[in-house]
């Protein structure tokens, strides 16, 4: 995994786990890699992975079974979609409309471009 220097690594790890959940590579109730395993795989400090797991646990996306490991929560996919849709609506759509106005584009232009792909 290559990290973006403009975003904290622990959040990029969270994004990766979220993508794996959304793509069904990780499923509800499935155990995820241990802190140590993921730290070694990604070449990051285990404390960074702990921070990622704590963040995801606070969001309800994963849960910890003491002594066994971390698991994907039953409603993880729905929680991720809800949060990402909110982020899209609050941040990306306004930027899209700002650029559309700047480039003198309207919704029909976007729809036509989308339909051609």
Backbone as JSON, one array per atom type, in Angstrom:
{
  "sequence": "XXXXXXXXXXXXXXXXXXXXXXXXXXXXXXXXXXXXXXXXXXXXXXXXXXXXXXXXXXXXXXXXXXXXXXXXXXXXXXXXXXXXXXXXXXXXXXXXXXXXXXXXXXXXXXXXXXXXX",
  "N": [[0.86, -1.18, 0.0], [0.6, 2.13, -0.93], [1.19, 5.2, 0.6], [-0.49, 8.32, 0.99], [0.9, 11.44, 1.41], [-0.56, 13.56, 2.34], [-2.59, 12.88, 4.01], [-3.39, 11.47, 7.15], [-1.75, 8.41, 8.03], [-3.1, 6.46, 9.55], [-5.77, 6.96, 8.96], [-5.8, 6.39, 6.25], [-5.38, 3.68, 6.34], [-7.76, 2.94, 7.55], [-9.5, 3.69, 5.48], [-8.74, 1.81, 3.56], [-9.55, -0.6, 4.78], [-12.28, -0.09, 4.93], [-12.89, -0.02, 2.17], [-12.36, -2.69, 1.52], [-14.4, -3.91, 2.94], [-16.69, -2.79, 1.71], [-16.39, -3.85, -0.83], [-16.88, -6.45, -0.4], [-14.73, -8.09, 0.17], [-14.03, -8.36, 2.75], [-16.18, -9.64, 5.11], [-19.21, -9.39, 7.12], [-18.89, -10.24, 10.53], [-16.5, -11.51, 10.1], [-13.13, -12.28, 10.94], [-10.49, -9.94, 11.16], [-7.12, -9.06, 10.15], [-4.54, -9.29, 12.64], [-3.22, -6.68, 14.74], [-0.43, -6.7, 14.7], [0.09, -8.33, 12.42], [-1.04, -6.81, 10.3], [0.44, -4.47, 10.56], [3.02, -5.37, 9.9], [2.57, -6.25, 7.26], [1.91, -3.82, 5.99], [4.09, -2.29, 6.59], [4.18, -0.47, 8.69], [4.19, 1.15, 11.92], [2.98, -0.77, 14.64], [1.44, 0.69, 16.47], [0.21, 2.59, 14.91], [-1.59, 1.06, 13.46], [-3.15, 0.18, 15.61], [-4.33, 2.6, 16.29], [-5.89, 3.01, 13.98], [-7.64, 0.8, 14.16], [-8.91, 1.39, 16.58], [-10.23, 3.73, 15.86], [-12.0, 2.74, 13.87], [-13.42, 0.98, 15.45], [-14.67, 2.73, 17.24], [-16.43, 3.88, 15.47], [-18.14, 1.83, 15.07], [-17.68, -0.05, 13.15], [-15.91, -2.16, 13.32], [-15.35, -4.7, 15.83], [-13.99, -5.79, 18.97], [-13.01, -8.92, 20.14], [-11.95, -9.84, 23.04], [-8.76, -11.21, 23.38], [-9.09, -12.77, 21.15], [-9.35, -11.31, 18.75], [-10.0, -8.77, 16.22], [-13.11, -8.09, 14.61], [-15.41, -7.81, 11.84], [-18.23, -5.78, 12.08], [-21.79, -6.52, 12.12], [-23.37, -4.6, 10.82], [-21.54, -3.1, 9.41], [-21.09, -2.45, 6.67], [-23.33, -0.9, 5.98], [-23.0, 1.24, 7.76], [-20.61, 2.35, 6.82], [-21.33, 3.09, 4.19], [-23.32, 5.0, 4.77], [-21.8, 6.99, 6.09], [-19.92, 7.64, 4.08], [-21.58, 8.53, 2.0], [-22.64, 10.8, 3.21], [-20.29, 12.34, 3.46], [-19.69, 12.65, 0.73], [-21.93, 14.13, -0.15], [-21.7, 16.45, 1.43], [-19.13, 17.45, 0.87], [-17.94, 16.73, -1.68], [-19.92, 17.03, -3.72], [-20.64, 19.83, -3.55], [-18.16, 20.88, -4.46], [-18.07, 19.8, -7.01], [-20.28, 21.09, -8.24], [-19.37, 23.71, -8.08], [-17.16, 23.62, -9.8], [-18.49, 22.9, -12.15], [-19.98, 25.19, -12.63], [-17.91, 27.0, -13.01], [-16.76, 25.94, -15.34], [-18.78, 26.27, -17.07], [-20.82, 24.3, -17.32], [-23.66, 22.07, -17.29], [-26.1, 19.95, -15.62], [-27.05, 18.19, -17.58], [-24.86, 17.98, -19.3], [-23.08, 16.54, -17.72], [-24.53, 14.16, -17.33], [-24.67, 13.23, -19.98], [-21.94, 12.77, -20.49], [-21.44, 10.78, -18.63], [-23.12, 8.72, -19.53], [-21.91, 8.01, -21.92], [-19.73, 6.54, -21.18]],
  "CA": [[0.0, 0.0, 0.0], [1.34, 3.39, -0.98], [0.49, 6.18, 1.42], [-0.57, 9.71, 0.55], [1.51, 12.25, 2.47], [-1.46, 14.64, 2.75], [-3.63, 12.33, 4.87], [-2.77, 10.6, 8.15], [-1.66, 7.0, 7.65], [-4.12, 5.65, 10.21], [-7.02, 7.14, 8.22], [-5.65, 5.67, 4.99], [-5.6, 2.27, 6.68], [-9.22, 2.84, 7.73], [-10.09, 3.74, 4.14], [-8.46, 0.51, 2.92], [-10.43, -1.59, 5.4], [-13.64, 0.24, 4.47], [-13.01, -0.47, 0.78], [-12.44, -4.15, 1.54], [-15.75, -4.25, 3.41], [-17.66, -2.42, 0.67], [-16.22, -4.74, -1.98], [-17.16, -7.81, 0.12], [-13.52, -8.86, 0.43], [-14.21, -8.64, 4.17], [-17.62, -9.78, 5.34], [-19.68, -9.26, 8.5], [-18.5, -11.28, 11.49], [-15.21, -12.1, 9.73], [-11.97, -11.78, 11.68], [-9.51, -9.22, 10.34], [-5.73, -9.28, 10.55], [-4.14, -8.74, 13.92], [-2.48, -5.43, 14.66], [0.94, -7.02, 14.3], [0.08, -8.83, 11.04], [-1.28, -5.71, 9.37], [1.59, -3.57, 10.66], [4.12, -5.96, 9.12], [2.19, -6.22, 5.84], [1.94, -2.45, 5.46], [5.35, -1.64, 6.93], [3.91, 0.66, 9.59], [4.26, 0.88, 13.35], [1.74, -1.35, 15.16], [0.63, 1.72, 17.14], [-0.6, 3.22, 13.86], [-2.69, 0.12, 13.2], [-4.02, 0.26, 16.79], [-5.11, 3.84, 16.14], [-6.88, 2.74, 12.93], [-8.63, -0.12, 14.7], [-9.7, 2.12, 17.58], [-11.1, 4.64, 15.11], [-13.06, 1.94, 13.26], [-14.24, 0.44, 16.55], [-15.51, 3.85, 17.72], [-17.46, 4.1, 14.44], [-19.0, 0.66, 15.05], [-17.4, -0.83, 11.95], [-15.3, -3.4, 13.8], [-15.43, -4.89, 17.27], [-12.91, -6.6, 19.5], [-13.28, -10.03, 21.05], [-10.71, -9.87, 23.81], [-7.98, -12.42, 23.29], [-9.32, -13.46, 19.87], [-9.02, -10.38, 17.68], [-11.0, -7.82, 15.73], [-14.06, -8.65, 13.66], [-16.27, -6.86, 11.13], [-19.57, -5.76, 12.68], [-22.89, -6.94, 11.24], [-23.87, -3.49, 10.01], [-20.39, -2.3, 8.98], [-21.26, -1.96, 5.3], [-24.33, 0.17, 6.01], [-22.41, 2.39, 8.45], [-19.62, 2.96, 5.92], [-22.07, 3.75, 3.11], [-23.97, 6.19, 5.32], [-20.78, 8.01, 6.33], [-19.32, 8.08, 2.82], [-22.58, 9.32, 1.28], [-22.68, 12.11, 3.87], [-19.06, 13.01, 3.04], [-19.86, 12.98, -0.68], [-22.93, 15.19, -0.25], [-21.25, 17.67, 2.08], [-17.85, 17.98, 0.39], [-17.62, 16.53, -3.1], [-20.95, 17.61, -4.59], [-20.45, 21.28, -3.68], [-17.0, 21.14, -5.3], [-18.48, 19.46, -8.37], [-21.11, 22.17, -8.76], [-18.52, 24.9, -8.23], [-16.39, 23.44, -11.04], [-19.43, 22.93, -13.27], [-20.29, 26.6, -12.89], [-16.68, 27.6, -13.54], [-16.55, 25.44, -16.69], [-20.01, 26.53, -17.82], [-21.45, 23.01, -17.59], [-24.88, 21.82, -16.53], [-26.34, 18.54, -15.28], [-27.18, 17.42, -18.82], [-23.51, 17.69, -19.78], [-22.54, 15.47, -16.88], [-25.28, 12.93, -17.65], [-24.23, 12.77, -21.3], [-20.58, 12.23, -20.35], [-21.56, 9.52, -17.87], [-23.77, 7.71, -20.37], [-20.99, 7.58, -22.98], [-18.71, 5.61, -20.64]],
  "C": [[0.89, 1.23, 0.0], [0.52, 4.45, -0.25], [0.59, 7.58, 0.81], [-0.05, 10.58, 1.7], [0.57, 13.34, 3.0], [-2.59, 14.16, 3.67], [-2.97, 11.4, 5.89], [-2.83, 9.12, 7.75], [-2.77, 6.18, 8.29], [-5.46, 5.78, 9.5], [-6.96, 6.44, 6.87], [-5.84, 4.17, 5.21], [-7.08, 2.02, 6.88], [-9.92, 2.82, 6.38], [-9.92, 2.4, 3.43], [-9.39, -0.56, 3.47], [-11.87, -1.35, 4.96], [-13.87, -0.23, 3.04], [-13.13, -1.99, 0.7], [-13.82, -4.63, 2.01], [-16.77, -3.97, 2.33], [-17.58, -3.35, -0.54], [-16.47, -6.21, -1.63], [-15.91, -8.68, 0.22], [-13.44, -9.21, 1.92], [-15.71, -8.62, 4.44], [-17.95, -9.66, 6.83], [-19.3, -10.49, 9.31], [-17.16, -11.94, 11.18], [-14.09, -11.46, 10.55], [-11.04, -11.06, 10.71], [-8.11, -9.48, 10.89], [-5.46, -8.66, 11.92], [-3.38, -7.44, 13.68], [-1.06, -5.7, 14.14], [1.01, -7.46, 12.84], [-0.08, -7.68, 10.04], [-0.12, -4.71, 9.39], [2.76, -4.07, 9.83], [3.8, -5.88, 7.63], [2.34, -4.84, 5.23], [3.25, -1.72, 5.73], [5.16, -0.41, 7.79], [4.04, 0.19, 11.05], [2.94, 0.28, 13.82], [0.84, -0.34, 15.87], [-0.26, 2.46, 16.14], [-1.8, 2.35, 13.53], [-3.67, 0.13, 14.37], [-4.91, 1.49, 16.68], [-6.21, 3.67, 15.09], [-8.0, 1.87, 13.47], [-9.51, 0.56, 15.75], [-10.69, 3.06, 16.9], [-12.28, 3.87, 14.52], [-13.98, 1.33, 14.33], [-15.17, 1.52, 17.09], [-16.64, 4.16, 16.75], [-18.44, 2.93, 14.36], [-18.77, -0.26, 13.86], [-16.74, -2.16, 12.3], [-15.54, -3.5, 15.3], [-14.34, -5.86, 17.7], [-13.47, -7.7, 20.39], [-11.96, -10.25, 21.79], [-10.04, -11.24, 23.73], [-8.13, -13.17, 21.97], [-8.94, -12.58, 18.69], [-10.16, -9.46, 17.32], [-11.83, -8.46, 14.63], [-14.88, -7.53, 13.03], [-17.66, -6.93, 11.76], [-20.64, -6.11, 11.64], [-23.33, -5.82, 10.3], [-22.75, -2.57, 9.51], [-20.61, -1.66, 7.61], [-22.23, -0.77, 5.27], [-23.77, 1.43, 6.68], [-21.41, 3.11, 7.55], [-20.33, 3.71, 4.8], [-22.72, 5.04, 3.6], [-22.96, 7.32, 5.51], [-20.19, 8.54, 5.02], [-20.3, 8.88, 1.96], [-22.67, 10.72, 1.87], [-21.47, 12.95, 3.45], [-19.17, 13.49, 1.59], [-20.81, 14.17, -0.84], [-22.41, 16.51, 0.31], [-20.0, 18.28, 1.46], [-17.64, 17.88, -1.11], [-18.65, 17.15, -4.03], [-20.82, 19.12, -4.68], [-19.25, 21.65, -4.57], [-17.32, 20.85, -6.76], [-19.29, 20.6, -8.99], [-20.32, 23.47, -8.95], [-17.73, 24.8, -9.54], [-17.3, 23.45, -12.26], [-19.75, 24.37, -13.65], [-19.09, 27.29, -13.53], [-16.45, 27.2, -14.99], [-17.77, 25.59, -17.58], [-20.67, 25.22, -18.27], [-22.75, 22.92, -16.79], [-25.04, 20.31, -16.31], [-26.43, 17.68, -16.54], [-25.81, 17.07, -19.4], [-22.9, 16.52, -19.01], [-23.22, 14.14, -17.2], [-24.83, 12.38, -18.99], [-22.83, 12.17, -21.25], [-20.64, 10.88, -19.67], [-22.13, 8.4, -18.73], [-22.87, 7.19, -21.47], [-19.99, 6.56, -22.48], [-19.24, 4.24, -20.43]]
}
